[in-house]
Amino acid sequence: MLRKISLFMLITIVWSYQKFQMLIPNGDAVPNPCAGQSGIWGGVGHNVAAGGGLNNQFGLDFNSSGKVWTPELCQKDSDQDGKSNGFELGDADCKWTPGGTPEGTATGHPGVCEPMNSSKCQQVNKNITCSPSNYT
């Protein structure tokens, strides 16, 4: 079911996500891991690319860290795919600070186990939605 949102709500949502994107390395450039889809996953801490709704495990971990990029959050493997959050976001050495330039580019999504169709990732990704957002 599609629902309409007002321009004010859309601006508020976009601004909110941009605010949080600035708190993690390459937060505005996390690749969409869904097969056949390109672009970025704007709501990195959420189960759908556009954000909103339930948080994925990275979003829960980010909230638990006080919405701060800490060495612990960086070193954690929130999505259980064998790569640290920092590695996936281009900060493998966990040295990035807000406003700085990450040492590398985002190579994966810290809240979506990849490759998504692998047997080890199917249970982890059970709540991830690859279909377009229900926001129009």
The first five atom37 places (N, CA, C, CB, O) and aatype in JSON, in Angstrom:
{
  "aatype": [12, 10, 1, 11, 9, 15, 10, 13, 12, 10, 9, 16, 9, 19, 17, 15, 18, 5, 11, 13, 5, 12, 10, 9, 14, 2, 7, 3, 0, 19, 14, 2, 14, 4, 0, 7, 5, 15, 7, 9, 17, 7, 7, 19, 7, 8, 2, 19, 0, 0, 7, 7, 7, 10, 2, 2, 5, 13, 7, 10, 3, 13, 2, 15, 15, 7, 11, 19, 17, 16, 14, 6, 10, 4, 5, 11, 3, 15, 3, 5, 3, 7, 11, 15, 2, 7, 13, 6, 10, 7, 3, 0, 3, 4, 11, 17, 16, 14, 7, 7, 16, 14, 6, 7, 16, 0, 16, 7, 8, 14, 7, 19, 4, 6, 14, 12, 2, 15, 15, 11, 4, 5, 5, 19, 2, 11, 2, 9, 16, 4, 15, 14, 15, 2, 18, 16],
  "atom_mask": [
    [1, 1, 1, 1, 1],
    [1, 1, 1, 1, 1],
    [1, 1, 1, 1, 1],
    [1, 1, 1, 1, 1],
    [1, 1, 1, 1, 1],
    [1, 1, 1, 1, 1],
    [1, 1, 1, 1, 1],
    [1, 1, 1, 1, 1],
    [1, 1, 1, 1, 1],
    [1, 1, 1, 1, 1],
    [1, 1, 1, 1, 1],
    [1, 1, 1, 1, 1],
    [1, 1, 1, 1, 1],
    [1, 1, 1, 1, 1],
    [1, 1, 1, 1, 1],
    [1, 1, 1, 1, 1],
    [1, 1, 1, 1, 1],
    [1, 1, 1, 1, 1],
    [1, 1, 1, 1, 1],
    [1, 1, 1, 1, 1],
    [1, 1, 1, 1, 1],
    [1, 1, 1, 1, 1],
    [1, 1, 1, 1, 1],
    [1, 1, 1, 1, 1],
    [1, 1, 1, 1, 1],
    [1, 1, 1, 1, 1],
    [1, 1, 1, 0, 1],
    [1, 1, 1, 1, 1],
    [1, 1, 1, 1, 1],
    [1, 1, 1, 1, 1],
    [1, 1, 1, 1, 1],
    [1, 1, 1, 1, 1],
    [1, 1, 1, 1, 1],
    [1, 1, 1, 1, 1],
    [1, 1, 1, 1, 1],
    [1, 1, 1, 0, 1],
    [1, 1, 1, 1, 1],
    [1, 1, 1, 1, 1],
    [1, 1, 1, 0, 1],
    [1, 1, 1, 1, 1],
    [1, 1, 1, 1, 1],
    [1, 1, 1, 0, 1],
    [1, 1, 1, 0, 1],
    [1, 1, 1, 1, 1],
    [1, 1, 1, 0, 1],
    [1, 1, 1, 1, 1],
    [1, 1, 1, 1, 1],
    [1, 1, 1, 1, 1],
    [1, 1, 1, 1, 1],
    [1, 1, 1, 1, 1],
    [1, 1, 1, 0, 1],
    [1, 1, 1, 0, 1],
    [1, 1, 1, 0, 1],
    [1, 1, 1, 1, 1],
    [1, 1, 1, 1, 1],
    [1, 1, 1, 1, 1],
    [1, 1, 1, 1, 1],
    [1, 1, 1, 1, 1],
    [1, 1, 1, 0, 1],
    [1, 1, 1, 1, 1],
    [1, 1, 1, 1, 1],
    [1, 1, 1, 1, 1],
    [1, 1, 1, 1, 1],
    [1, 1, 1, 1, 1],
    [1, 1, 1, 1, 1],
    [1, 1, 1, 0, 1],
    [1, 1, 1, 1, 1],
    [1, 1, 1, 1, 1],
    [1, 1, 1, 1, 1],
    [1, 1, 1, 1, 1],
    [1, 1, 1, 1, 1],
    [1, 1, 1, 1, 1],
    [1, 1, 1, 1, 1],
    [1, 1, 1, 1, 1],
    [1, 1, 1, 1, 1],
    [1, 1, 1, 1, 1],
    [1, 1, 1, 1, 1],
    [1, 1, 1, 1, 1],
    [1, 1, 1, 1, 1],
    [1, 1, 1, 1, 1],
    [1, 1, 1, 1, 1],
    [1, 1, 1, 0, 1],
    [1, 1, 1, 1, 1],
    [1, 1, 1, 1, 1],
    [1, 1, 1, 1, 1],
    [1, 1, 1, 0, 1],
    [1, 1, 1, 1, 1],
    [1, 1, 1, 1, 1],
    [1, 1, 1, 1, 1],
    [1, 1, 1, 0, 1],
    [1, 1, 1, 1, 1],
    [1, 1, 1, 1, 1],
    [1, 1, 1, 1, 1],
    [1, 1, 1, 1, 1],
    [1, 1, 1, 1, 1],
    [1, 1, 1, 1, 1],
    [1, 1, 1, 1, 1],
    [1, 1, 1, 1, 1],
    [1, 1, 1, 0, 1],
    [1, 1, 1, 0, 1],
    [1, 1, 1, 1, 1],
    [1, 1, 1, 1, 1],
    [1, 1, 1, 1, 1],
    [1, 1, 1, 0, 1],
    [1, 1, 1, 1, 1],
    [1, 1, 1, 1, 1],
    [1, 1, 1, 1, 1],
    [1, 1, 1, 0, 1],
    [1, 1, 1, 1, 1],
    [1, 1, 1, 1, 1],
    [1, 1, 1, 0, 1],
    [1, 1, 1, 1, 1],
    [1, 1, 1, 1, 1],
    [1, 1, 1, 1, 1],
    [1, 1, 1, 1, 1],
    [1, 1, 1, 1, 1],
    [1, 1, 1, 1, 1],
    [1, 1, 1, 1, 1],
    [1, 1, 1, 1, 1],
    [1, 1, 1, 1, 1],
    [1, 1, 1, 1, 1],
    [1, 1, 1, 1, 1],
    [1, 1, 1, 1, 1],
    [1, 1, 1, 1, 1],
    [1, 1, 1, 1, 1],
    [1, 1, 1, 1, 1],
    [1, 1, 1, 1, 1],
    [1, 1, 1, 1, 1],
    [1, 1, 1, 1, 1],
    [1, 1, 1, 1, 1],
    [1, 1, 1, 1, 1],
    [1, 1, 1, 1, 1],
    [1, 1, 1, 1, 1],
    [1, 1, 1, 1, 1],
    [1, 1, 1, 1, 1],
    [1, 1, 1, 1, 1]
  ],
  "atom_positions": [
    [[0.84, -1.17, 0.0], [0.0, 0.0, 0.0], [0.89, 1.24, 0.0], [-0.95, -0.01, 1.21], [1.78, 1.37, 0.84]],
    [[0.64, 2.13, -0.92], [1.4, 3.37, -1.0], [0.75, 4.43, -0.15], [1.52, 3.84, -2.46], [-0.47, 4.46, -0.01]],
    [[1.56, 5.29, 0.42], [1.0, 6.41, 1.16], [1.68, 7.68, 0.7], [1.17, 6.21, 2.68], [2.84, 7.69, 0.31]],
    [[0.92, 8.74, 0.76], [1.43, 10.05, 0.34], [2.0, 10.76, 1.55], [0.31, 10.9, -0.33], [1.45, 10.68, 2.65]],
    [[3.1, 11.45, 1.34], [3.64, 12.27, 2.41], [3.76, 13.7, 1.89], [5.03, 11.73, 2.9], [3.91, 13.93, 0.69]],
    [[3.68, 14.63, 2.79], [3.74, 16.03, 2.39], [5.18, 16.42, 2.05], [3.18, 16.93, 3.5], [6.13, 15.74, 2.45]],
    [[5.32, 17.5, 1.33], [6.64, 18.02, 1.0], [7.4, 18.34, 2.27], [6.53, 19.28, 0.1], [8.6, 18.09, 2.35]],
    [[6.72, 18.9, 3.28], [7.36, 19.2, 4.56], [7.93, 17.93, 5.18], [6.37, 19.87, 5.52], [9.06, 17.93, 5.66]],
    [[7.13, 16.85, 5.18], [7.6, 15.59, 5.77], [8.8, 15.06, 4.99], [6.47, 14.54, 5.78], [9.76, 14.58, 5.59]],
    [[8.76, 15.15, 3.68], [9.87, 14.68, 2.85], [11.13, 15.46, 3.14], [9.51, 14.78, 1.37], [12.2, 14.87, 3.29]],
    [[11.04, 16.77, 3.23], [12.2, 17.6, 3.52], [12.74, 17.25, 4.91], [11.84, 19.11, 3.45], [13.96, 17.16, 5.1]],
    [[11.85, 17.06, 5.87], [12.27, 16.71, 7.22], [12.97, 15.37, 7.23], [11.07, 16.68, 8.16], [14.01, 15.22, 7.87]],
    [[12.43, 14.39, 6.51], [13.04, 13.05, 6.45], [14.41, 13.13, 5.8], [12.14, 12.07, 5.68], [15.38, 12.59, 6.34]],
    [[14.51, 13.8, 4.66], [15.79, 13.91, 3.96], [16.81, 14.61, 4.83], [15.62, 14.67, 2.63], [17.95, 14.16, 4.92]],
    [[16.43, 15.71, 5.49], [17.36, 16.42, 6.35], [17.81, 15.54, 7.49], [16.73, 17.7, 6.89], [18.99, 15.53, 7.84]],
    [[16.88, 14.79, 8.08], [17.23, 13.91, 9.19], [18.26, 12.88, 8.75], [15.99, 13.21, 9.74], [19.24, 12.65, 9.46]],
    [[18.05, 12.26, 7.6], [18.99, 11.24, 7.14], [20.34, 11.86, 6.83], [18.45, 10.52, 5.92], [21.38, 11.27, 7.14]],
    [[20.35, 13.04, 6.22], [21.63, 13.69, 5.92], [22.38, 14.0, 7.21], [21.41, 14.97, 5.11], [23.6, 13.88, 7.26]],
    [[21.67, 14.39, 8.23], [22.28, 14.68, 9.53], [22.98, 13.43, 10.06], [21.21, 15.17, 10.55], [24.11, 13.5, 10.53]],
    [[22.31, 12.28, 9.99], [22.91, 11.04, 10.48], [24.0, 10.53, 9.54], [21.83, 9.97, 10.65], [24.99, 9.96, 10.0]],
    [[23.83, 10.74, 8.24], [24.86, 10.32, 7.28], [26.19, 10.98, 7.57], [24.41, 10.63, 5.86], [27.24, 10.39, 7.34]],
    [[26.16, 12.21, 8.06], [27.39, 12.94, 8.35], [28.1, 12.42, 9.61], [27.08, 14.42, 8.51], [29.23, 12.82, 9.89]],
    [[27.44, 11.54, 10.35], [28.01, 11.03, 11.59], [28.76, 9.71, 11.42], [26.93, 10.86, 12.61], [29.32, 9.18, 12.38]],
    [[28.75, 9.17, 10.19], [29.51, 7.95, 9.89], [30.32, 8.18, 8.62], [28.55, 6.72, 9.73], [29.91, 8.96, 7.76]],
    [[31.45, 7.51, 8.49], [32.27, 7.71, 7.28], [31.51, 7.26, 6.03], [33.6, 6.94, 7.39], [30.88, 6.2, 6.02]],
    [[31.57, 8.07, 4.99], [30.91, 7.78, 3.71], [29.43, 7.49, 3.87], [31.59, 6.6, 3.04], [28.86, 6.73, 3.08]],
    [[28.79, 8.08, 4.87], [27.39, 7.82, 5.14], [26.46, 8.18, 4.01], [0.0, 0.0, 0.0], [25.34, 7.67, 3.94]],
    [[26.91, 9.06, 3.12], [26.1, 9.46, 1.98], [26.48, 8.7, 0.71], [26.24, 10.95, 1.74], [26.02, 9.04, -0.38]],
    [[27.3, 7.67, 0.86], [27.77, 6.94, -0.33], [27.84, 5.43, -0.09], [29.14, 7.45, -0.74], [28.69, 4.74, -0.66]],
    [[26.94, 4.91, 0.74], [26.92, 3.47, 1.01], [26.19, 2.78, -0.14], [26.23, 3.16, 2.38], [25.03, 3.09, -0.41]],
    [[26.86, 1.85, -0.82], [26.24, 1.22, -1.98], [25.02, 0.38, -1.61], [27.25, 0.36, -2.71], [24.97, -0.24, -0.55]],
    [[24.06, 0.37, -2.51], [22.87, -0.47, -2.35], [23.27, -1.91, -2.67], [21.69, 0.01, -3.29], [23.67, -2.2, -3.8]],
    [[23.17, -2.82, -1.69], [23.62, -4.2, -1.91], [22.6, -5.09, -2.61], [23.97, -4.82, -0.6], [22.89, -6.24, -2.9]],
    [[21.41, -4.57, -2.88], [20.37, -5.39, -3.51], [20.73, -5.69, -4.97], [19.0, -4.69, -3.43], [21.08, -4.79, -5.73]],
    [[20.63, -6.95, -5.33], [20.97, -7.39, -6.69], [20.12, -6.64, -7.72], [20.75, -8.92, -6.84], [18.91, -6.52, -7.57]],
    [[20.78, -6.16, -8.73], [20.09, -5.48, -9.82], [19.73, -4.03, -9.53], [0.0, 0.0, 0.0], [19.15, -3.36, -10.38]],
    [[20.08, -3.53, -8.35], [19.77, -2.14, -8.02], [21.08, -1.38, -7.85], [18.91, -2.05, -6.73], [22.04, -1.88, -7.27]],
    [[21.09, -0.19, -8.36], [22.29, 0.63, -8.22], [21.98, 1.79, -7.29], [22.79, 1.15, -9.6], [20.88, 1.9, -6.75]],
    [[22.94, 2.64, -7.1], [22.74, 3.82, -6.27], [23.19, 3.59, -4.85], [0.0, 0.0, 0.0], [23.9, 2.63, -4.55]],
    [[22.76, 4.48, -3.97], [23.18, 4.41, -2.58], [22.01, 4.0, -1.7], [23.75, 5.74, -2.13], [20.84, 4.12, -2.07]],
    [[22.35, 3.52, -0.53], [21.36, 3.16, 0.5], [21.33, 4.34, 1.45], [21.71, 1.78, 1.25], [22.16, 4.42, 2.36]],
    [[20.39, 5.26, 1.26], [20.36, 6.51, 2.01], [20.11, 6.36, 3.5], [0.0, 0.0, 0.0], [20.7, 7.08, 4.3]],
    [[19.25, 5.44, 3.89], [18.93, 5.21, 5.3], [19.76, 4.06, 5.83], [0.0, 0.0, 0.0], [19.22, 2.99, 6.11]],
    [[21.06, 4.26, 5.98], [22.01, 3.17, 6.3], [21.59, 2.37, 7.52], [23.39, 3.75, 6.52], [21.83, 1.16, 7.56]],
    [[20.99, 2.98, 8.52], [20.6, 2.27, 9.73], [19.24, 1.61, 9.66], [0.0, 0.0, 0.0], [18.74, 1.12, 10.67]],
    [[18.63, 1.59, 8.48], [17.27, 1.07, 8.34], [17.21, -0.12, 7.39], [16.34, 2.16, 7.84], [18.13, -0.38, 6.61]],
    [[16.1, -0.85, 7.48], [15.89, -2.05, 6.67], [15.5, -1.76, 5.23], [14.85, -2.91, 7.3], [15.49, -2.68, 4.4]],
    [[15.17, -0.52, 4.91], [14.83, -0.13, 3.54], [15.77, 1.0, 3.11], [13.33, 0.32, 3.42], [16.2, 1.81, 3.93]],
    [[16.08, 1.04, 1.84], [17.07, 1.98, 1.32], [16.74, 3.44, 1.61], [17.22, 1.8, -0.15], [17.64, 4.24, 1.9]],
    [[15.47, 3.8, 1.54], [15.09, 5.19, 1.73], [15.05, 5.59, 3.2], [13.74, 5.44, 1.11], [14.88, 6.76, 3.53]],
    [[15.21, 4.62, 4.09], [15.16, 4.9, 5.52], [13.75, 4.82, 6.06], [0.0, 0.0, 0.0], [12.82, 4.48, 5.33]],
    [[13.6, 5.12, 7.32], [12.31, 5.03, 7.97], [12.01, 3.6, 8.39], [0.0, 0.0, 0.0], [12.65, 2.66, 7.92]],
    [[11.08, 3.46, 9.26], [10.71, 2.12, 9.73], [11.75, 1.56, 10.69], [0.0, 0.0, 0.0], [12.46, 2.3, 11.37]],
    [[11.81, 0.25, 10.73], [12.69, -0.44, 11.68], [14.16, -0.28, 11.33], [12.33, -1.9, 11.73], [14.53, -0.17, 10.16]],
    [[14.98, -0.27, 12.36], [16.43, -0.24, 12.17], [16.96, -1.63, 11.87], [17.12, 0.33, 13.41], [16.44, -2.63, 12.35]],
    [[18.02, -1.67, 11.06], [18.78, -2.91, 10.91], [19.77, -2.98, 12.08], [19.53, -2.98, 9.51], [19.8, -2.07, 12.91]],
    [[20.57, -4.03, 12.15], [21.46, -4.19, 13.31], [22.48, -3.06, 13.4], [22.18, -5.53, 13.23], [22.83, -2.63, 14.5]],
    [[22.97, -2.56, 12.27], [23.88, -1.42, 12.32], [23.19, -0.21, 12.94], [24.41, -1.08, 10.92], [23.78, 0.48, 13.77]],
    [[21.95, 0.06, 12.55], [21.21, 1.17, 13.12], [21.02, 1.01, 14.63], [0.0, 0.0, 0.0], [21.14, 1.99, 15.37]],
    [[20.74, -0.2, 15.08], [20.61, -0.46, 16.51], [21.94, -0.23, 17.22], [20.12, -1.9, 16.76], [21.98, 0.37, 18.3]],
    [[23.03, -0.7, 16.61], [24.36, -0.51, 17.2], [24.75, 0.97, 17.22], [25.41, -1.33, 16.42], [25.34, 1.44, 18.19]],
    [[24.41, 1.69, 16.15], [24.69, 3.13, 16.07], [23.93, 3.87, 17.18], [24.29, 3.68, 14.68], [24.49, 4.74, 17.85]],
    [[22.67, 3.52, 17.36], [21.89, 4.13, 18.44], [22.5, 3.81, 19.8], [20.43, 3.63, 18.39], [22.58, 4.68, 20.66]],
    [[22.94, 2.57, 19.99], [23.55, 2.16, 21.27], [24.85, 2.9, 21.55], [23.81, 0.67, 21.27], [25.24, 3.08, 22.7]],
    [[25.52, 3.34, 20.49], [26.78, 4.07, 20.67], [26.53, 5.56, 20.91], [27.67, 3.89, 19.44], [27.47, 6.35, 20.96]],
    [[25.26, 5.93, 21.07], [24.93, 7.34, 21.26], [24.97, 8.14, 19.98], [0.0, 0.0, 0.0], [25.12, 9.36, 20.0]],
    [[24.84, 7.43, 18.84], [24.92, 8.05, 17.51], [26.28, 8.71, 17.3], [23.79, 9.09, 17.33], [26.39, 9.79, 16.72]],
    [[27.31, 8.02, 17.8], [28.7, 8.49, 17.67], [29.52, 7.37, 17.04], [29.29, 8.9, 19.07], [29.37, 6.2, 17.4]],
    [[30.38, 7.73, 16.08], [31.27, 6.77, 15.45], [32.42, 6.5, 16.41], [31.8, 7.3, 14.06], [33.37, 7.27, 16.5]],
    [[32.33, 5.4, 17.12], [33.32, 5.04, 18.12], [34.22, 3.93, 17.59], [32.64, 4.59, 19.43], [33.86, 3.25, 16.63]],
    [[35.4, 3.73, 18.2], [36.24, 2.6, 17.78], [35.5, 1.27, 17.91], [37.53, 2.57, 18.61], [35.69, 0.37, 17.09]],
    [[34.68, 1.13, 18.94], [33.93, -0.12, 19.12], [32.93, -0.35, 17.99], [33.2, -0.11, 20.47], [32.83, -1.45, 17.47]],
    [[32.19, 0.7, 17.62], [31.23, 0.58, 16.52], [31.97, 0.32, 15.22], [30.37, 1.85, 16.4], [31.52, -0.49, 14.4]],
    [[33.08, 0.98, 15.01], [33.89, 0.79, 13.81], [34.38, -0.65, 13.69], [35.07, 1.75, 13.82], [34.33, -1.23, 12.6]],
    [[34.85, -1.21, 14.78], [35.43, -2.56, 14.76], [34.38, -3.67, 14.77], [36.34, -2.73, 15.94], [34.69, -4.81, 14.44]],
    [[33.17, -3.34, 15.12], [32.09, -4.33, 15.19], [31.68, -4.77, 13.78], [30.87, -3.75, 15.94], [31.83, -4.03, 12.82]],
    [[31.18, -5.98, 13.69], [30.64, -6.51, 12.44], [29.13, -6.65, 12.62], [31.31, -7.9, 12.05], [28.63, -7.75, 12.84]],
    [[28.42, -5.55, 12.53], [26.99, -5.52, 12.83], [26.18, -6.5, 11.99], [26.45, -4.13, 12.62], [25.25, -7.13, 12.49]],
    [[26.53, -6.64, 10.72], [25.73, -7.49, 9.83], [26.25, -8.93, 9.72], [25.69, -6.88, 8.47], [25.73, -9.71, 8.93]],
    [[27.27, -9.27, 10.49], [27.79, -10.64, 10.59], [28.27, -11.22, 9.26], [26.73, -11.54, 11.16], [28.12, -12.41, 9.0]],
    [[28.84, -10.36, 8.4], [29.33, -10.86, 7.11], [30.84, -11.05, 7.07], [28.92, -9.91, 6.01], [31.41, -11.34, 6.02]],
    [[31.49, -10.88, 8.23], [32.93, -11.1, 8.3], [33.77, -9.86, 8.04], [0.0, 0.0, 0.0], [35.0, -9.94, 8.03]],
    [[33.12, -8.72, 7.82], [33.84, -7.46, 7.59], [33.38, -6.44, 8.63], [33.6, -6.93, 6.13], [32.19, -6.31, 8.88]],
    [[34.32, -5.73, 9.21], [33.95, -4.74, 10.22], [33.17, -3.59, 9.59], [35.22, -4.19, 10.93], [33.26, -3.34, 8.39]],
    [[32.39, -2.91, 10.42], [31.65, -1.75, 9.95], [32.6, -0.72, 9.34], [30.85, -1.11, 11.1], [32.3, -0.14, 8.3]],
    [[33.74, -0.51, 9.99], [34.72, 0.44, 9.48], [35.26, 0.05, 8.12], [0.0, 0.0, 0.0], [35.41, 0.9, 7.24]],
    [[35.57, -1.23, 7.94], [36.05, -1.7, 6.65], [35.01, -1.42, 5.57], [36.38, -3.22, 6.7], [35.34, -0.9, 4.51]],
    [[33.75, -1.76, 5.85], [32.7, -1.57, 4.84], [32.45, -0.1, 4.53], [31.41, -2.22, 5.32], [32.06, 0.24, 3.42]],
    [[32.68, 0.77, 5.5], [32.44, 2.21, 5.3], [33.69, 2.98, 4.89], [31.87, 2.81, 6.55], [33.65, 4.21, 4.82]],
    [[34.78, 2.29, 4.63], [35.99, 2.97, 4.17], [36.85, 3.55, 5.27], [0.0, 0.0, 0.0], [37.64, 4.45, 5.03]],
    [[36.69, 3.04, 6.5], [37.48, 3.5, 7.63], [38.04, 2.29, 8.38], [36.62, 4.4, 8.58], [37.79, 2.12, 9.57]],
    [[38.79, 1.48, 7.68], [39.29, 0.21, 8.24], [40.15, 0.41, 9.48], [40.08, -0.54, 7.19], [40.18, -0.45, 10.36]],
    [[40.85, 1.53, 9.56], [41.72, 1.8, 10.71], [41.01, 2.56, 11.83], [42.92, 2.59, 10.26], [41.62, 2.88, 12.85]],
    [[39.73, 2.84, 11.65], [38.9, 3.5, 12.68], [39.48, 4.83, 13.13], [38.74, 2.58, 13.89], [39.51, 5.13, 14.32]],
    [[39.93, 5.63, 12.17], [40.52, 6.94, 12.48], [39.64, 8.12, 12.08], [41.85, 7.06, 11.8], [39.94, 9.26, 12.43]],
    [[38.56, 7.85, 11.35], [37.72, 8.93, 10.83], [37.02, 9.67, 11.96], [36.68, 8.37, 9.86], [36.64, 9.08, 12.97]],
    [[36.86, 10.98, 11.78], [36.07, 11.82, 12.68], [35.11, 12.64, 11.84], [36.99, 12.74, 13.55], [35.41, 12.96, 10.68]],
    [[33.95, 13.0, 12.39], [32.98, 13.8, 11.62], [33.62, 15.06, 11.04], [31.79, 14.19, 12.51], [34.36, 15.78, 11.72]],
    [[33.33, 15.3, 9.78], [33.89, 16.44, 9.07], [35.17, 16.11, 8.35], [0.0, 0.0, 0.0], [35.64, 16.88, 7.51]],
    [[35.76, 14.95, 8.66], [36.99, 14.52, 8.02], [36.73, 13.74, 6.75], [0.0, 0.0, 0.0], [35.58, 13.46, 6.39]],
    [[37.8, 13.38, 6.08], [37.72, 12.59, 4.86], [38.1, 11.15, 5.19], [38.64, 13.17, 3.75], [39.19, 10.9, 5.7]],
    [[37.22, 10.19, 4.9], [37.55, 8.79, 5.16], [38.76, 8.36, 4.33], [36.35, 7.88, 4.87], [39.01, 8.9, 3.26]],
    [[39.5, 7.38, 4.84], [40.68, 6.89, 4.13], [40.33, 6.17, 2.83], [41.47, 5.96, 5.02], [41.15, 6.1, 1.92]],
    [[39.13, 5.64, 2.74], [38.71, 4.91, 1.54], [37.25, 5.16, 1.23], [0.0, 0.0, 0.0], [36.59, 5.97, 1.89]],
    [[36.76, 4.47, 0.24], [35.35, 4.57, -0.13], [34.57, 3.43, 0.52], [35.17, 4.54, -1.67], [35.15, 2.42, 0.9]],
    [[33.27, 3.61, 0.64], [32.42, 2.55, 1.17], [32.39, 1.41, 0.16], [30.99, 3.08, 1.48], [32.11, 1.62, -1.02]],
    [[32.66, 0.21, 0.64], [32.69, -0.96, -0.24], [31.53, -1.91, 0.03], [34.0, -1.7, -0.08], [31.3, -2.86, -0.73]],
    [[30.81, -1.67, 1.1], [29.69, -2.52, 1.46], [28.75, -1.78, 2.38], [0.0, 0.0, 0.0], [28.93, -0.6, 2.66]],
    [[27.75, -2.5, 2.86], [26.75, -1.93, 3.75], [26.91, -2.57, 5.13], [25.3, -2.15, 3.19], [26.83, -3.79, 5.23]],
    [[27.13, -1.78, 6.18], [27.37, -2.36, 7.5], [26.13, -2.96, 8.17], [27.93, -1.32, 8.39], [26.25, -3.61, 9.2]],
    [[24.96, -2.76, 7.59], [23.73, -3.3, 8.17], [23.07, -4.35, 7.33], [0.0, 0.0, 0.0], [21.99, -4.84, 7.68]],
    [[23.69, -4.72, 6.2], [23.15, -5.75, 5.32], [24.25, -6.76, 5.05], [22.6, -5.14, 3.99], [25.29, -6.42, 4.48]],
    [[24.03, -7.99, 5.45], [25.01, -9.06, 5.24], [25.15, -9.31, 3.74], [24.58, -10.37, 5.99], [24.16, -9.45, 3.01]],
    [[26.4, -9.37, 3.3], [26.67, -9.56, 1.87], [27.66, -10.69, 1.66], [27.21, -8.26, 1.24], [28.56, -10.9, 2.47]],
    [[27.5, -11.44, 0.57], [26.46, -11.31, -0.46], [25.1, -11.74, 0.09], [26.83, -12.16, -1.7], [24.98, -12.72, 0.83]],
    [[24.09, -10.99, -0.29], [22.76, -11.15, 0.29], [22.18, -12.54, 0.11], [21.84, -10.16, -0.29], [21.47, -13.03, 0.99]],
    [[22.46, -13.19, -1.01], [21.86, -14.49, -1.28], [22.67, -15.67, -0.73], [21.69, -14.67, -2.76], [22.29, -16.82, -0.94]],
    [[23.76, -15.4, -0.03], [24.55, -16.49, 0.54], [23.78, -17.12, 1.69], [25.93, -15.98, 1.01], [22.95, -16.47, 2.33]],
    [[24.06, -18.37, 1.95], [23.34, -19.08, 3.01], [23.57, -18.44, 4.37], [23.76, -20.55, 3.05], [22.66, -18.41, 5.2]],
    [[24.78, -17.92, 4.63], [25.05, -17.31, 5.93], [24.32, -15.98, 6.11], [26.54, -17.1, 6.11], [24.12, -15.54, 7.24]],
    [[23.93, -15.34, 5.02], [23.3, -14.02, 5.12], [21.77, -14.06, 5.07], [23.8, -13.14, 4.02], [21.12, -13.08, 5.47]],
    [[21.19, -15.12, 4.61], [19.73, -15.13, 4.44], [18.98, -14.88, 5.73], [19.3, -16.43, 3.85], [18.0, -14.13, 5.73]],
    [[19.37, -15.49, 6.83], [18.69, -15.27, 8.1], [18.97, -13.86, 8.64], [19.13, -16.32, 9.13], [18.07, -13.2, 9.16]],
    [[20.2, -13.41, 8.51], [20.57, -12.07, 9.0], [19.75, -11.01, 8.27], [22.09, -11.81, 8.8], [19.34, -10.01, 8.87]],
    [[19.51, -11.21, 6.98], [18.83, -10.22, 6.15], [17.32, -10.42, 6.05], [19.41, -10.24, 4.77], [16.68, -9.82, 5.18]],
    [[16.74, -11.23, 6.9], [15.32, -11.57, 6.76], [14.39, -10.34, 6.78], [14.91, -12.51, 7.88], [13.3, -10.41, 6.23]],
    [[14.8, -9.25, 7.39], [13.95, -8.06, 7.45], [14.36, -6.96, 6.48], [13.96, -7.51, 8.84], [13.75, -5.89, 6.47]],
    [[15.37, -7.21, 5.67], [15.82, -6.22, 4.69], [14.87, -6.22, 3.5], [17.29, -6.51, 4.22], [14.49, -7.27, 3.0]],
    [[14.49, -5.02, 3.06], [13.56, -4.89, 1.94], [14.28, -4.3, 0.74], [12.34, -4.01, 2.33], [14.75, -3.16, 0.79]],
    [[14.36, -5.06, -0.32], [15.03, -4.57, -1.54], [14.06, -3.9, -2.51], [15.74, -5.71, -2.23], [14.49, -3.21, -3.43]],
    [[12.78, -4.1, -2.32], [11.82, -3.46, -3.2], [11.81, -1.96, -2.89], [10.41, -4.08, -3.04], [12.23, -1.54, -1.82]],
    [[11.32, -1.17, -3.83], [11.3, 0.28, -3.6], [10.56, 0.64, -2.32], [10.64, 0.99, -4.78], [9.68, -0.09, -1.86]],
    [[10.94, 1.76, -1.76], [10.33, 2.26, -0.52], [8.83, 2.47, -0.72], [11.01, 3.58, -0.06], [8.36, 2.69, -1.83]],
    [[8.1, 2.39, 0.38], [6.67, 2.65, 0.29], [6.34, 4.13, 0.44], [5.92, 1.84, 1.35], [5.17, 4.5, 0.57]],
    [[7.36, 4.98, 0.41], [7.13, 6.42, 0.46], [7.07, 6.97, -0.96], [8.24, 7.14, 1.29], [7.97, 6.7, -1.75]],
    [[6.06, 7.71, -1.28], [5.94, 8.31, -2.61], [5.71, 9.79, -2.5], [4.8, 7.67, -3.4], [5.58, 10.48, -3.51]]
  ]
}
